[in-house]
Structure formats: structure tokens, C-alpha cells
């Protein structure tokens, strides 16, 4: 990923095109520092996070993070818990930064990608966008923030259906349930709308917009820290389980997994 600044807008570009912006160790290491870089730049009043490739993000890089999911980390609960909490903290950097964050989403926004955009203040997408909270299909519990943040965005019932089924939803459905505020024809219109919205926000007093974000964050996020700790602890039994190992193996072999509940 990389950043750039234009006309009071800070851009965070997801640029791992060869892996469809799958989120690996480097992603979680770089994200907080890149957000902090834009947050502390006095020329930046609004941040746009977007992809410069075909997809926004296909979620966790299952192959790269296999040690956490089914290997050495899975056999060490304290180490696994610390790793999950580190990934949670990295993802939440979008919410804890002082400046408004707009997520401009094209293509697939799956699993961890949906966790990530749930931390943005505003979300827009292009017509080709596909969203999924797919963790249950991989014998996992979504533990990076979507279960905590999406109830206030799309409602508990809509979230429950997404989380239990793990199904894909279209850009049209995402707009209908309020996951995104704007549905654009294509990526060009998506970025134009994101920039237009960012410039409208940037024209206001930065201290006022940052104050609004702090109030909203305080109101909605009061219990999220405790809830993230809870979901991290609930995720631990899944790590190293037969079902999770089967899910990763099935992913590699490109076949449906066969879950046993073990």
C-alpha cells in the first residue's frame, strides 16, 4: 500500500494487485503507520481508502497467515490471542484516527476487507462490488470488528443473516441495507464521487469535523473494545480445529469443505 496527498485529501491505496489485496502480515504492519502518516499531516483533512486494482480486498491471506490459523500460533493460546489483538488494533486505526475516512470500494470486499471498511466513516461502492462476511464458511468467527460495528450501520438482523450464512451480496443489496451510502456505475464514477464528497467535507472547519468524528466514535464505540476482546477469546477454540484446517485445505484444493464440528 502507499499514500499520496492532493488538495487536502489523503489517499491510502491498496496495491497488492497480484493477490487481490489479500491482507497478510505486511498489510497489518503497514496500515497503522500509513493511517498515522495521513492523520498527522496538517495538509490532510479527509482520508480516502481505495484500491488501485480490480478488487478492494479478498480478505485475509489464508496461506500467509496459516501459522496463526492452523499452525504454531494455534497451539499457543496466549500467542494466538496477542496476534488477534494486534490485527484488531491495526484494523481499528481507521476509526481511531482523527480525520474522516471514506472507503471507496470496487470489486470484492470479502471477510477482512468488510471488517476494514466497517471502520470507515463513510462507504461508497461501484456496481461491480461484492460484499461477504465469509468467515463462517471458513470455520472462523469474524473477529476484526465487523460484528461489533455493523449493527449500527445495517442493523442487527441484516448483520446476523450475513454472518450466519456467509453469503455474497451485491452492490445493489449493500446500498439497500445501508452498508454503502452511494452506488456508482463504475470505478471512475466511484472515485469522482469519493473525491467530491471528500472536498465537500474538507471545505469545513477541520477542528469541527474532527470533533464530530470524536463524538460519533465515543457514542458508537463505547463497548467495542470489550466486545473485540470477547470475540478474540471466542475465536481461539477455532484456531487449530479440524474444521478450520479442512477449510484452508479445501481453499487450496478449490473444493467445498466438509465440516464435522470438530
C-alpha positions as a Markdown table, in Angstrom:
| # | Residue | x | y | z |
|---|---|---|---|---|
| 1 | Unk | 0.0 | 0.0 | 0.0 |
| 2 | Unk | 1.1 | 3.6 | -0.5 |
| 3 | Unk | -0.2 | 7.1 | 0.3 |
| 4 | Unk | -0.5 | 10.4 | -1.6 |
| 5 | Unk | -1.9 | 13.8 | -0.8 |
| 6 | Unk | -3.9 | 16.0 | -3.2 |
| 7 | Unk | -6.0 | 19.1 | -2.4 |
| 8 | Unk | -6.4 | 18.4 | 1.4 |
| 9 | Unk | -7.3 | 14.7 | 0.6 |
| 10 | Unk | -5.0 | 11.9 | 1.8 |
| 11 | Unk | -5.3 | 8.7 | -0.2 |
| 12 | Unk | -4.4 | 5.3 | 1.1 |
| 13 | Unk | -4.1 | 3.0 | -1.9 |
| 14 | Unk | -4.3 | -0.8 | -1.5 |
| 15 | Unk | -1.9 | -2.0 | -4.2 |
| 16 | Unk | -1.3 | -5.7 | -3.8 |
| 17 | Unk | -3.0 | -6.4 | -7.1 |
| 18 | Unk | -1.4 | -9.8 | -7.7 |
| 19 | Unk | -3.1 | -11.1 | -4.6 |
| 20 | Unk | -6.4 | -9.2 | -5.0 |
| 21 | Unk | -5.3 | -7.1 | -2.0 |
| 22 | Unk | -5.4 | -10.1 | 0.4 |
| 23 | Unk | -4.5 | -9.0 | 3.9 |
| 24 | Unk | -1.2 | -10.5 | 5.0 |
| 25 | Unk | 1.4 | -9.7 | 7.7 |
| 26 | Unk | 2.8 | -6.7 | 5.7 |
| 27 | Unk | -0.7 | -5.2 | 5.4 |
| 28 | Unk | -1.4 | -5.3 | 9.2 |
| 29 | Unk | 2.1 | -4.0 | 9.9 |
| 30 | Unk | 1.8 | -1.1 | 7.4 |
| 31 | Unk | -1.8 | 0.0 | 7.9 |
| 32 | Unk | -1.5 | 1.8 | 11.3 |
| 33 | Unk | 1.7 | 3.7 | 10.2 |
| 34 | Unk | 0.2 | 4.8 | 6.9 |
| 35 | Unk | -3.0 | 6.0 | 8.6 |
| 36 | Unk | -1.0 | 7.8 | 11.2 |
| 37 | Unk | 1.1 | 9.4 | 8.5 |
| 38 | Unk | -2.0 | 10.9 | 6.9 |
| 39 | Unk | -3.6 | 11.7 | 10.2 |
| 40 | Unk | -0.7 | 13.8 | 11.3 |
| 41 | Unk | -0.2 | 15.5 | 8.0 |
| 42 | Unk | -1.6 | 19.1 | 8.5 |
| 43 | Unk | -2.5 | 19.3 | 4.8 |
| 44 | Unk | -4.8 | 16.3 | 5.1 |
| 45 | Unk | -8.4 | 16.9 | 6.2 |
| 46 | Unk | -10.1 | 13.8 | 4.8 |
| 47 | Unk | -8.8 | 10.3 | 4.0 |
| 48 | Unk | -9.9 | 8.1 | 1.2 |
| 49 | Unk | -9.0 | 4.4 | 1.2 |
| 50 | Unk | -9.3 | 2.7 | -2.1 |
| 51 | Unk | -7.8 | 0.0 | -4.3 |
| 52 | Unk | -5.8 | 0.7 | -7.5 |
| 53 | Unk | -6.6 | -2.8 | -8.8 |
| 54 | Unk | -9.6 | -5.0 | -9.7 |
| 55 | Unk | -10.7 | -5.7 | -6.1 |
| 56 | Unk | -10.8 | -3.8 | -2.9 |
| 57 | Unk | -9.8 | -6.8 | -0.8 |
| 58 | Unk | -10.5 | -10.5 | -0.8 |
| 59 | Unk | -9.8 | -10.6 | 3.0 |
| 60 | Unk | -7.2 | -12.4 | 5.0 |
| 61 | Unk | -4.3 | -14.1 | 3.1 |
| 62 | Unk | -5.1 | -17.6 | 4.3 |
| 63 | Unk | -1.9 | -19.0 | 3.0 |
| 64 | Unk | 0.4 | -16.4 | 4.6 |
| 65 | Unk | -1.4 | -16.4 | 7.9 |
| 66 | Unk | -1.7 | -20.2 | 8.0 |
| 67 | Unk | 0.6 | -20.4 | 11.1 |
| 68 | Unk | -1.9 | -18.4 | 13.0 |
| 69 | Unk | -4.9 | -20.3 | 11.8 |
| 70 | Unk | -3.7 | -23.9 | 11.9 |
| 71 | Unk | 0.0 | -24.0 | 12.9 |
| 72 | Unk | 2.3 | -22.9 | 15.7 |
| 73 | Unk | 0.2 | -19.9 | 16.9 |
| 74 | Unk | -2.9 | -22.1 | 17.1 |
| 75 | Unk | -1.2 | -24.3 | 19.7 |
| 76 | Unk | -0.2 | -21.4 | 21.9 |
| 77 | Unk | -3.4 | -19.6 | 23.1 |
| 78 | Unk | -1.5 | -16.6 | 24.7 |
| 79 | Unk | 0.4 | -16.1 | 21.5 |
| 80 | Unk | -2.6 | -16.5 | 19.3 |
| 81 | Unk | -4.7 | -14.1 | 21.4 |
| 82 | Unk | -1.9 | -11.5 | 21.2 |
| 83 | Unk | -1.8 | -11.9 | 17.4 |
| 84 | Unk | -5.5 | -11.5 | 17.0 |
| 85 | Unk | -5.5 | -8.4 | 19.2 |
| 86 | Unk | -2.6 | -6.9 | 17.1 |
| 87 | Unk | -4.6 | -7.4 | 13.9 |
| 88 | Unk | -7.7 | -5.9 | 15.6 |
| 89 | Unk | -5.7 | -2.8 | 16.7 |
| 90 | Unk | -4.2 | -2.4 | 13.2 |
| 91 | Unk | -7.7 | -2.6 | 11.5 |
| 92 | Unk | -9.2 | -0.1 | 14.0 |
| 93 | Unk | -6.7 | 2.6 | 13.1 |
| 94 | Unk | -9.3 | 3.9 | 10.6 |
| 95 | Unk | -11.6 | 4.6 | 13.5 |
| 96 | Unk | -9.1 | 5.9 | 15.9 |
| 97 | Unk | -7.5 | 8.4 | 13.6 |
| 98 | Unk | -8.9 | 11.9 | 14.0 |
| 99 | Unk | -9.9 | 12.6 | 10.4 |
| 100 | Unk | -12.9 | 11.4 | 8.5 |
| 101 | Unk | -12.3 | 8.3 | 6.4 |
| 102 | Unk | -14.1 | 7.4 | 3.2 |
| 103 | Unk | -13.9 | 3.9 | 1.8 |
| 104 | Unk | -14.3 | 3.7 | -2.0 |
| 105 | Unk | -15.0 | 0.0 | -2.7 |
| 106 | Unk | -14.8 | -1.8 | -6.0 |
| 107 | Unk | -14.8 | -5.5 | -6.8 |
| 108 | Unk | -14.7 | -8.0 | -4.0 |
| 109 | Unk | -14.8 | -6.7 | -0.4 |
| 110 | Unk | -14.7 | -10.0 | 1.5 |
| 111 | Unk | -14.1 | -11.1 | 5.1 |
| 112 | Unk | -11.3 | -8.9 | 6.5 |
| 113 | Unk | -12.0 | -6.4 | 3.7 |
| 114 | Unk | -15.5 | -5.9 | 5.1 |
| 115 | Unk | -14.1 | -5.7 | 8.6 |
| 116 | Unk | -11.8 | -2.9 | 7.4 |
| 117 | Unk | -14.5 | -0.8 | 5.7 |
| 118 | Unk | -16.8 | -1.1 | 8.7 |
| 119 | Unk | -14.3 | 1.1 | 10.5 |
| 120 | Unk | -14.6 | 3.9 | 7.8 |
| 121 | Unk | -16.9 | 6.8 | 8.5 |
| 122 | Unk | -18.5 | 6.7 | 5.0 |
| 123 | Unk | -18.6 | 3.9 | 2.4 |
| 124 | Unk | -19.3 | 4.1 | -1.4 |
| 125 | Unk | -19.1 | 1.4 | -4.0 |
| 126 | Unk | -19.2 | 0.7 | -7.7 |
| 127 | Unk | -21.7 | -1.5 | -9.3 |
| 128 | Unk | -19.3 | -4.4 | -9.6 |
| 129 | Unk | -18.8 | -4.6 | -5.8 |
| 130 | Unk | -19.4 | -7.8 | -3.9 |
| 131 | Unk | -19.6 | -8.0 | -0.2 |
| 132 | Unk | -19.4 | -11.0 | 2.1 |
| 133 | Unk | -18.8 | -11.8 | 5.8 |
| 134 | Unk | -17.5 | -15.1 | 4.8 |
| 135 | Unk | -15.8 | -16.4 | 7.9 |
| 136 | Unk | -18.4 | -19.0 | 8.9 |
| 137 | Unk | -17.8 | -20.7 | 5.5 |
| 138 | Unk | -14.1 | -21.0 | 6.7 |
| 139 | Unk | -15.0 | -22.3 | 10.2 |
| 140 | Unk | -14.0 | -19.0 | 11.7 |
| 141 | Unk | -15.6 | -16.2 | 13.7 |
| 142 | Unk | -15.2 | -12.7 | 12.2 |
| 143 | Unk | -13.0 | -11.2 | 14.9 |
| 144 | Unk | -11.6 | -7.9 | 13.5 |
| 145 | Unk | -14.6 | -5.7 | 14.1 |
| 146 | Unk | -17.5 | -6.2 | 11.7 |
| 147 | Unk | -19.7 | -8.0 | 14.2 |
| 148 | Unk | -19.2 | -5.0 | 16.6 |
| 149 | Unk | -19.5 | -2.1 | 14.2 |
| 150 | Unk | -22.0 | -3.2 | 11.5 |
| 151 | Unk | -25.1 | -3.4 | 13.8 |
| 152 | Unk | -25.1 | 0.4 | 14.0 |
| 153 | Unk | -24.7 | 0.6 | 10.2 |
| 154 | Unk | -27.0 | -2.1 | 8.8 |
| 155 | Unk | -28.9 | -3.3 | 11.8 |
| 156 | Unk | -28.6 | -6.5 | 13.9 |
| 157 | Unk | -30.9 | -8.6 | 11.7 |
| 158 | Unk | -29.2 | -7.8 | 8.4 |
| 159 | Unk | -25.8 | -8.5 | 10.1 |
| 160 | Unk | -27.0 | -11.8 | 11.6 |
| 161 | Unk | -28.0 | -13.0 | 8.2 |
| 162 | Unk | -24.7 | -12.0 | 6.6 |
| 163 | Unk | -22.7 | -13.5 | 9.4 |
| 164 | Unk | -24.6 | -16.8 | 9.7 |
| 165 | Unk | -24.8 | -17.6 | 6.0 |
| 166 | Unk | -21.5 | -16.2 | 4.8 |
| 167 | Unk | -23.3 | -15.4 | 1.5 |
| 168 | Unk | -22.2 | -12.8 | -1.0 |
| 169 | Unk | -24.4 | -9.7 | -1.5 |
| 170 | Unk | -24.4 | -7.4 | -4.5 |
| 171 | Unk | -23.7 | -3.7 | -4.6 |
| 172 | Unk | -27.4 | -3.1 | -5.0 |
| 173 | Unk | -28.2 | -5.0 | -1.9 |
| 174 | Unk | -25.4 | -3.3 | 0.0 |
| 175 | Unk | -26.9 | 0.1 | -0.9 |
| 176 | Unk | -30.4 | -1.1 | 0.0 |
| 177 | Unk | -29.4 | -2.2 | 3.5 |
| 178 | Unk | -27.3 | 1.0 | 4.2 |
| 179 | Unk | -23.9 | -0.6 | 4.1 |
| 180 | Unk | -22.9 | 2.0 | 1.4 |
| 181 | Unk | -24.2 | 5.5 | 1.1 |
| 182 | Unk | -23.7 | 5.8 | -2.7 |
| 183 | Unk | -23.8 | 3.2 | -5.5 |
| 184 | Unk | -21.8 | 4.3 | -8.6 |
| 185 | Unk | -21.9 | 2.9 | -12.1 |
| 186 | Unk | -18.2 | 2.1 | -12.3 |
| 187 | Unk | -14.8 | 2.8 | -10.7 |
| 188 | Unk | -14.4 | 6.2 | -12.4 |
| 189 | Unk | -17.7 | 7.4 | -11.1 |
| 190 | Unk | -16.8 | 5.9 | -7.7 |
| 191 | Unk | -13.6 | 7.8 | -7.3 |
| 192 | Unk | -15.1 | 11.0 | -8.7 |
| 193 | Unk | -17.9 | 10.8 | -6.1 |
| 194 | Unk | -15.5 | 9.9 | -3.3 |
| 195 | Unk | -13.3 | 12.9 | -4.2 |
| 196 | Unk | -16.4 | 15.2 | -4.5 |
| 197 | Unk | -17.6 | 14.1 | -1.1 |
| 198 | Unk | -14.1 | 14.5 | 0.5 |
| 199 | Unk | -13.7 | 18.0 | -0.9 |
| 200 | Unk | -17.1 | 19.0 | 0.5 |
| 201 | Unk | -16.0 | 17.8 | 3.9 |
| 202 | Unk | -12.6 | 19.3 | 3.6 |
| 203 | Unk | -14.1 | 22.7 | 2.9 |
| 204 | Unk | -15.5 | 22.7 | 6.5 |
| 205 | Unk | -13.5 | 23.6 | 9.7 |
| 206 | Unk | -11.1 | 20.7 | 10.3 |
| 207 | Unk | -11.5 | 21.1 | 14.1 |
| 208 | Unk | -15.3 | 20.9 | 13.7 |
| 209 | Unk | -15.2 | 17.7 | 11.5 |
| 210 | Unk | -12.7 | 16.1 | 13.8 |
| 211 | Unk | -14.8 | 17.0 | 16.8 |
| 212 | Unk | -17.8 | 15.4 | 15.1 |
| 213 | Unk | -15.8 | 12.2 | 14.5 |
| 214 | Unk | -14.7 | 12.1 | 18.1 |
| 215 | Unk | -18.3 | 12.5 | 19.3 |
| 216 | Unk | -19.6 | 9.8 | 17.0 |
| 217 | Unk | -16.8 | 7.4 | 17.9 |
| 218 | Unk | -17.4 | 8.0 | 21.6 |
| 219 | Unk | -21.1 | 7.3 | 21.2 |
| 220 | Unk | -20.9 | 4.2 | 19.0 |
| 221 | Unk | -17.7 | 2.7 | 20.2 |
| 222 | Unk | -18.1 | 2.7 | 24.0 |
| 223 | Unk | -18.4 | -1.1 | 24.2 |
| 224 | Unk | -16.5 | -2.1 | 21.2 |
| 225 | Unk | -13.1 | -2.5 | 23.0 |
| 226 | Unk | -14.7 | -5.1 | 25.4 |
| 227 | Unk | -16.5 | -6.8 | 22.5 |
| 228 | Unk | -13.4 | -7.1 | 20.5 |
| 229 | Unk | -11.7 | -8.8 | 23.4 |
| 230 | Unk | -14.6 | -11.2 | 23.8 |
| 231 | Unk | -14.6 | -12.2 | 20.1 |
| 232 | Unk | -10.9 | -12.7 | 20.2 |
| 233 | Unk | -11.3 | -15.1 | 23.1 |
| 234 | Unk | -14.2 | -16.9 | 21.3 |
| 235 | Unk | -12.0 | -17.3 | 18.2 |
| 236 | Unk | -9.3 | -19.2 | 20.0 |
| 237 | Unk | -11.0 | -22.6 | 20.0 |
| 238 | Unk | -11.5 | -22.3 | 16.3 |
| 239 | Unk | -7.8 | -22.0 | 15.7 |
| 240 | Unk | -6.2 | -25.3 | 15.1 |
| 241 | Unk | -9.6 | -27.0 | 14.8 |
| 242 | Unk | -10.3 | -29.8 | 12.3 |
| 243 | Unk | -12.9 | -27.7 | 10.6 |
| 244 | Unk | -10.5 | -24.7 | 10.1 |
| 245 | Unk | -7.8 | -27.0 | 8.8 |
| 246 | Unk | -10.3 | -28.5 | 6.5 |
| 247 | Unk | -11.4 | -25.1 | 5.3 |
| 248 | Unk | -7.9 | -24.0 | 4.5 |
| 249 | Unk | -7.1 | -27.3 | 2.7 |
| 250 | Unk | -10.4 | -27.1 | 0.7 |
| 251 | Unk | -9.5 | -23.5 | -0.2 |
| 252 | Unk | -6.1 | -24.6 | -1.6 |
| 253 | Unk | -7.7 | -27.6 | -3.4 |
| 254 | Unk | -10.5 | -25.4 | -4.7 |
| 255 | Unk | -13.3 | -27.6 | -3.4 |
| 256 | Unk | -16.2 | -27.3 | -0.9 |
| 257 | Unk | -15.1 | -28.1 | 2.7 |
| 258 | Unk | -16.6 | -30.9 | 4.7 |
| 259 | Unk | -17.2 | -29.8 | 8.2 |
| 260 | Unk | -17.6 | -32.1 | 11.2 |
| 261 | Unk | -18.0 | -29.7 | 14.0 |
| 262 | Unk | -14.6 | -30.6 | 15.5 |
